């Protein structure tokens, strides 16, 4: 890592190295943004070493690697140098504000009596459902016996169909 630190001190910050590589290829920041899909504002922040405007360290290192690949530089070396630079600057990335959660107000919590009463009502309703269900199943006809109807239906008698008389006009011809 001493080698990386000496390279970093010789050539300036990682951002300035990436900017020099971009200018060497004649590319603009918008070209790099289109190529890497990293927002232009993040690329500008990397070039200016404005780490407070960047998201967490993982994203920043990924952005720097993508930038290095886009300008044909060694991504591993740039990533290690960026890691050192971030450590030196004390950058921790975006930290959301901590929210303190307070326990619920005991006055707003339902009482034990209400909870037990609700449970008892639910148990009675469930028992009534099963009793009703078992009574209706015992009165139903078994599935293996066919249901017979007391009324028998006989098919209607059909009259014989008489052949059609031959047309006398057709037979004369």
Secondary structure, 3 states (H helix, E strand, C coil): CHHHHHHHHHHCCHHHHHHHHHHHHCCCHHHHHHHHCCCHHHHHHHHCCCHHHCCCHHHHHHHHHHHHHHCCCCHHHHHHHHHHHHHHHCCCCCCCCCCCCCCCCHHHCCCHHHHHHHHHHHHHHHHHHHHHHHHHHHHCCCCCCCCCCCCCCCCCCCCCCCCCCCCHHHHHC
